[in-house]
Amino acid sequence: MPTDPRLTQFQQSAEKVFSHLLTEFSRLQTGRASAAVVEHISVDAYGQRQQLKAVAGISIGDSKTIVIQPWDRSIMGDIERALQAGDLGASVQNDGVVIRVILPSMTQERRQTLVKVVAKLSEEAKISLRQQRQTVHDKIKSEEKDEDQRFTLLEFLDKATKDMNTKIDDGKKQKEEELMKV
């Protein structure tokens, strides 16, 4: 592969797009408890908004239970309110020491809805990738004088784009299978 800074920059930004997609996938409830489902929820604590993972320890009790242990018990009510407002569709129980988030079993309808969300997130990632590809493509076409070099760079750009699209499709397929598994 040619060591062109434009291609290197494209590959780095494409990896960021894919990494962001995987992060979004991890936040989707799959029927099994996962800290990623709740760690990004914003909590009003100490006069400012903070992510839950910054104010509490998050662990998994069993396959359907997420256990949240605040580092300061005075904010338990704030955490409980944030979880209930977080639209998780889960039961939140506060026993004074820890907060338990009990995830319901996923219905077929909920699974199909999440599969649509996965498809939407994947398509958004592909659109972002195409926009970045187009930007680099235009730069190469306008800046590169040598026609052979331009052709080679554009060929590598297309191959890198195709490889990343395949990676996105594989991630989408894997997440859909995970969601549909009963």
C-alpha positions in Angstrom: 0.0 0.0 0.0 1.3 3.4 -0.8 2.2 5.5 2.2 0.2 8.5 1.3 -0.9 10.7 4.2 -4.4 11.1 2.7 -4.9 7.3 2.7 -3.5 7.0 6.2 -5.9 9.7 7.4 -8.8 7.9 5.7 -8.0 4.6 7.2 -7.7 6.2 10.7 -11.1 7.9 10.3 -12.6 4.8 8.9 -11.5 2.8 12.0 -13.0 5.5 14.2 -16.3 5.1 12.4 -16.2 1.4 12.9 -15.2 1.8 16.6 -18.1 4.2 17.1 -20.4 1.7 15.5 -19.3 -1.1 17.8 -19.7 1.2 20.8 -23.3 2.0 19.7 -24.0 -1.8 19.2 -22.7 -2.5 22.8 -25.3 -0.1 24.2 -28.2 -2.1 22.7 -29.8 -4.4 25.2 -29.4 -8.0 23.9 -31.4 -9.9 26.6 -28.2 -10.4 28.6 -27.0 -8.0 31.3 -24.2 -5.8 30.2 -22.6 -2.8 31.9 -22.6 -1.0 28.5 -26.4 -0.7 28.7 -26.3 1.7 31.6 -22.8 3.2 31.9 -23.5 6.1 29.5 -26.6 7.2 31.3 -26.2 10.8 32.6 -26.8 11.4 36.4 -27.4 14.7 38.0 -24.9 14.4 40.9 -23.0 17.0 42.9 -24.6 19.8 40.9 -23.6 18.6 37.4 -24.3 15.9 34.9 -22.0 12.9 35.0 -22.0 9.5 33.4 -23.1 6.7 35.6 -19.7 5.0 35.3 -18.1 8.1 36.9 -20.1 8.0 40.1 -20.7 4.2 40.7 -19.3 0.8 40.2 -21.2 -1.3 37.7 -21.2 -5.1 37.8 -23.3 -8.0 36.5 -25.3 -9.9 39.1 -26.6 -12.6 36.8 -27.7 -12.8 33.1 -30.6 -10.5 33.7 -29.4 -8.2 36.5 -27.0 -5.2 36.5 -25.8 -4.2 40.0 -24.9 -0.5 40.5 -23.0 0.4 43.7 -22.6 4.2 44.1 -19.4 5.4 45.6 -21.4 7.9 47.7 -24.7 6.7 49.0 -26.1 10.2 49.1 -26.6 10.1 45.3 -28.5 6.8 45.2 -31.8 8.7 44.6 -30.2 10.7 41.7 -28.9 7.5 40.1 -32.3 5.7 40.6 -34.1 8.7 38.9 -31.6 8.7 36.0 -32.1 5.0 35.5 -35.9 5.2 35.5 -35.7 8.2 33.0 -33.2 6.3 30.9 -36.0 4.4 29.0 -34.4 1.0 29.5 -37.6 -0.8 29.9 -36.2 -2.4 33.0 -37.2 -2.7 36.6 -35.0 -0.5 39.0 -34.7 -1.6 42.6 -33.0 0.4 45.3 -32.3 -1.5 48.6 -30.3 1.3 50.2 -26.9 -0.3 49.5 -27.0 -1.1 45.8 -29.3 -0.5 42.9 -30.4 -3.4 40.8 -31.5 -3.1 37.3 -33.5 -6.1 36.3 -33.7 -6.5 32.5 -36.9 -8.1 31.2 -36.8 -11.0 28.8 -36.9 -9.7 25.3 -40.0 -10.2 23.2 -39.8 -11.1 19.5 -41.2 -7.6 18.7 -38.4 -5.9 20.7 -35.8 -8.1 19.0 -37.1 -7.1 15.6 -37.1 -3.4 16.6 -33.5 -3.7 17.7 -32.5 -5.4 14.5 -33.9 -2.4 12.7 -31.9 -0.1 14.9 -28.8 -2.1 14.1 -29.5 -1.8 10.4 -29.9 2.0 10.8 -26.7 2.4 12.8 -24.8 0.3 10.2 -26.2 2.4 7.3 -25.2 5.7 9.2 -21.7 4.3 9.5 -21.6 3.5 5.8 -22.8 6.9 4.9 -20.1 8.5 7.1 -17.5 6.3 5.4 -18.7 7.2 1.9 -18.5 10.9 2.8 -15.0 10.5 4.0 -14.1 8.5 1.0 -15.5 11.2 -1.3 -13.5 13.9 0.4 -10.2 12.0 0.0 -11.2 11.0 -3.5 -11.7 14.7 -4.5 -8.4 15.7 -2.8 -6.5 13.0 -4.7 -8.1 13.9 -8.0 -7.3 17.6 -7.6 -3.9 17.4 -6.0 -2.2 14.5 -7.8 -0.7 15.4 -11.1 0.8 12.0 -12.1 -2.1 10.0 -13.7 -0.6 6.6 -12.8 0.0 7.6 -9.2 -3.6 9.0 -9.0 -5.0 5.8 -10.4 -3.0 3.7 -7.9 -4.1 5.9 -4.9 -7.8 5.8 -6.0 -7.6 2.0 -6.4 -6.2 1.7 -2.8 -8.9 4.1 -1.5 -11.6 2.0 -3.1 -10.1 -1.2 -1.7 -9.9 0.3 1.8 -13.5 1.5 1.5 -14.7 -1.9 0.4 -12.8 -3.7 3.2 -14.4 -1.4 5.8 -17.9 -1.8 4.4 -17.4 -5.6 4.6 -16.2 -5.1 8.3 -19.4 -3.1 9.0 -21.6 -5.7 7.4 -19.9 -8.5 9.4 -20.4 -6.5 12.6 -24.1 -5.9 11.7 -24.7 -9.5 10.9 -23.1 -10.7 14.2 -25.1 -8.2 16.2 -28.3 -9.2 14.5 -27.6 -12.9 15.2 -26.9 -12.0 18.9 -30.2 -10.1 19.1 -32.3 -12.9 17.5 -30.8 -15.6 19.7 -33.4 -16.7 22.3 
